[in-house]
């Protein structure tokens, strides 16, 4: 949202927040929380004692040192900063519905947490683990240009990987620290605080095979992870899309609802297994959706590339027939196409019609194509000028 789109009252609150920040930094008071604050009394800060380094808020520092206080590389001293600071401050303001005192205290708590957790040094740590790799990864962008982060944990049920990853409190804390590191790396490499750029990401959380009495440690760890992101990364998540919600999984919504503000709750989307592809298509183009979720994106696919072809979308009404024509003007080439069905199943067949009236037409049998995750992959070698339907 550009500054021009803000209401006059919101612009004033942003101005007041910048003034309050300036005064607090110059007086060495930014990291001091008001013990009488109602917002502070209501807040619960998750403080894992992992980092061996911290910054004492009782330590008096010089104004020049305080002027270097920053969040995600952006100085918080308004007189020393730029437009990127407005983007960050607006994230905090929106998270607290433009309430000045609560917003200021949220910034303070975030700074204290980052100091205690050692977040500014976390990118230098070697936290990678063969058990964590693949549970979170970035892949593509949504329709509005936000990078998409996929969270997949069901594979941990195989081969004893779960105990290796979450079998002790120390391992759970290590995962949390690794996930914060992953978040920080994503912000650094994929987000921008410049006006008009993507400053938030989409999170897709696959709940397939996640729930069960044997995975309570993972559920608890994910709960802490969401709490960390909510408290310290306001408005960094554009949408949270939960996939493969079963009837049993609806308890997941009840589990996390008390943790979420009304604004945050509006960012959550839940999809049953039969609605996975349809739900993702509301936010992500089909060529950017991984094939396992019903899209066209394959890893290391040198045959079918979106830039070499085009994606077309066709609505087929019940009892009707729709033709999709693919002109093939060059002889001797191999034509590839994928078909994804969303919604009800359809009957499908191919016809290969030559331009030369003296040549024969190839007509395939009807086949039933139902809603599926992997789609259907087709190839055809053109011996002369044809069109495919």
N, C-alpha and C positions, 0 to 999 in steps of 0.2 A: 504494500500500500504506500503510495506516494504521500509526501507531507501535505500536498494540496488537498488530498482526499480526507484529511482529518477534520473532525468537528472543531470549532473554535475552543471548546472546553478541553478537548484532547490536546490541541496544540499548546494551550496554557499549561496543562499538566506536564507535558514533555519539557517545556521551558522551565517550569518549577523544579522538575527532577534534575535537570542539568545544573541549575543553580545550586541545589542541595548537594549534588555530587561535588561540585567545585569547592564549596565551602568545607565540606567534610574532608576532602583530600588535603586541602591547604592547612586544615587544623589537625591533621593526623587522627581523624575520628571515623574514617570510613569503615574500618573493621570492627568497631565497637557497636554491639547491639544493645538496644534499650531493654533492660530487664523487665520494665513495666509494660512493654508493648503487648497488646492483646494478640496480635499476629504472631509474635514470638512465642507466647504461651501456648498457642494452638499448634505450633509447628513442631514436628518431630524430625530431627536430622539424623540420617543414617551415616554413621561414622565408623567404617571399618578401619581397624588399627593395623594397616599394612605398611604404609609409608613410614620410613624411619626418619623422615625430615618433615618439619612443619615450621610455620612462621607464627611466633607468639604475637597475639594481639595486644599484649601488655608492653611490647617493646616500642619505645618511642623512636620513630625514624624521621629523617629530615624531609622537608617539603620536596626536594629534588628527587628523593627516592620514592616518595608517594606519588609523584607525578608520573612515574613509570608503571603504576598499577594498570593492568590491562586485562581484557577478556578476549580470548581468541585472537590475540595480536593487535587489538584495537585499544589505544589508550583511553582510560576512563575520565581523564581530566578534560572537560569539554573545551577549555581554551587551547589545549594542545592537540585536539583530535580533529576528525573530519566527518563527512556525511555517514561514514560507516557506523559511527557511534549512534546516530539516530536510529539506524536499523536495529542495533542490539538493544537499545533502551526501549524501543517500541515493542520488542518481543516480551520484555519483562512487564511493560505496562499492560499489554493485552492479556497476559497471563493473570494479572491482578485487576483486570477490568478498570484500568486507569485510576486506581486508588493510589495516591502518591505515597503515603507512609508504608503501605503494604508492599508496594513495588520497591521502594528504597531498601526495606528490610530483606526482601528476597535477593536483591543484588548483594547485600552484605553477607547473607547466609551462603550464597553461591561462592563468594570470594573465600570465605572461611573454609567451606568444604573443599574447595580446590587446593587451598594451602595444606589442609590436614591430609588430604588424599594424595598430594603430590602430583596433581594433574599436569602441571606445566612441564614436568619432567617425564611424564609417562610414555611419551613417544620414543624415548631413548631406551626404554626397558625391553628386554627380550621376554615377552609373555606368550609367544606363540606356542601352541600345543597341538599335536596331531589329533587330539580329541576335540578341540575347539574348532579347528579349521573346518570350514564347510557349514558350521552351524549359523554363521552370519556372513553374508557376502553382498557386494554391490553389483547390480546388473541392470543397466539401461536407465531410462528416464520415463517419467509419466508424460501425459499430454501437455502439461504446463511447464515441463522442463525440470521438474524436481528429480534428483537421483533416487533410485529405488533400492532399498536394502531388504534382502530376504533373510528371514530367520527360520531355520529348519532344524528341529531337534529330534524328530522321530527316529533318525538313523542311529541315535545313541543307544537304542534298545538292543542293537545287534552286537553279538560277540563280546559281551562284557564291557563295552565302551562306557556305559553309563556309570558304573562304579569307578572306573578310571578317571572320569571327568568330574563326578559329583559325590564320590564316596566318602568325603570328609569335609569338615567345615573349611579347612585350609584350601581344598580344591575348589569349593564353591566360591570362596573369596577371590581365588586366583581367576576364576572365570569372570566374576564381576569386574575385576580390574582389567582383564583382557577386553571385556565388552566396552568399558569406558575408553580404553585405548583405541578400539576400533571406531568408536563414535568420534573421538577427537581427530583421528586420521581422516575420516570421512568429511568432517567439517573443514579441515585444512586443505584437502585435495579437491573436493567437489562442490563446496558451497562458497558463496561470495556475499559480503555485506554491502556491496555497491548497489545503488538504486537500480531496480529493474532486473537484477540477477536473482537466481534461485538461492535463497538463504535457509531453506528447510528441505527435508527429505521425506519420502514416503517409506513407511515400514510395512512389509508384508510378513506376517507371522503365521507359519504353517503349523496347525495344531494336530496334524495327522499322527496318530500313535503316541501322542504326548501324554494323555491322561491315563492314570492307573495308580493303584496304591503303591506300586514300586517306584514311582517317579515323583514323590512328594518333595524331595530335595530340589529337583529342578523347578517345580512350580513355585516353591518358596524363593528360589534364586531369581526367577523371572519377575516375581512380585517386587523384590528389592530393586532389580534393574529398572523396572518401570517407575518406581518411586524416585530413584536417582535422576532419571531423565526428566520426570515431571518437575522436580524441585530445582534442578540445576541446568536444564537445557530447555527453557521455556520457548514454545513456538518453533522449535527446531524440527518437530515432526508435523508435516502437513496432513498426513492421514496415517492411521494405524489400521491395516486391513488384516483381519483374522480369517484364515481359511480353514476349511474342513471342520466347521463347528457341527458337532452331532447334537442330538437331544441331550446327551449327557454333558456335552461341553458347554451348554448354556449356563451351567453353574459358574463358568469362567467369567461371564459378564457380572454376575452377582458378586463374585470374589473381588473384582477390581473396581466396581462402581464406587465404593466408599473412598477410594484413593483418588478419584478424578474430580476436577472442577467441572462445572457445567459446560464451559467452553471446550475443555479437553475431551469430555465425553462425546461432544458433537463430532469430534475428529475420528471416532472409532466406527469401523464398518465390520460386520460379521457376515460370513458366507458359509452356507451349508455345502457339503461335498458336491452336490449337483448344481450349485450356483457359482463354483469357483471361477470358471472362465468368464461367465457372464458378468460377474462382479468386477473382475480385473479389467475387463474391456471398458467399463465405465470410466476408468482412470488412466489406462495405459493402452497405447496402440498395439495391435496384434503382433506386429513385427518386433516389438520390444518385450513381449511376454515369453518367458521360457517355455519350451515345448511341453515340459512336464505339467505345466499349468494351462495347457490348451492354446498356447500361442505358436508363433512360427520361428522363434529364436532358438537356434541350436548352437551348442558350443563347437568351435572348430569346424564349422560347416563351410567348406569351400565350393559346394555345389549350388546351394540355394542362398543367395544373399539378397537382402531387401533392396540394396542399391541397384541390383541387376534386374529386378522385377518390380511388380507392383502388387499391392494388396487391394482386393475388391471385396465389397460386402454386399450380400444379396439377401433380401427377405423373401421367404417362400411361405405363402399362405396355405392353409390346409386344403388339400384336394387340388392344388394348382401345380403347374409345371413352369419352371423358370430356366432359361438358357443363359449360360455364361460362355462367351466366345473368346477363344485365344487364337488370334491370327498367327500363323507360322509361315513366314514369307521366304525363308532361306532353307534350301534343301541340304540334307546331310547334318543337321544339328540335332542335339538331344534337348528336348523340352522337359522341364521339371515343374511340377506344381503340387501344392499342398492344399488339403481341404480340412477345415475345422467346422464341426457342427455344434451350434449352441442352441439349446432349447430341445424341441422334440426331434425324434429321428426322421430321416428322409430317405427316399429311394433315389439312387444316383446311378448314372451310367455315362460313358463317354461315346461320342461319335467323332470320327475323323473323316472330314469331307474334303476331297481334293479339289483344286481349282480346275483341273482338266476334266471335262465332262466324260472323256473316254476312260478315265480311271475308276476304280472301284472305291466304294465307301466302306470304312471299318466301323462296325457297330458292336459295342460291348454289351453284355447282359446287364440287366438291372441288378444292383446290389443294395443292401440295406446299410445305410451309414447312420449310426447312432451318435449321440453325444459322447465324446471321448476326450481324454486328456492329450494323447499323443498326436492326434490328427491322422490323416492318411496321406501318404507320400506317393506320387505318381511320376512316371517317366515315359517318354515316347520319342522314338528316333524317326525323324522326318526324312523320307526318301525323295519327296517332291513337295511342291507347294500345297499345304493343307491348312485347314482351320479346324480347331478342336472345340467341341461343345460338350 
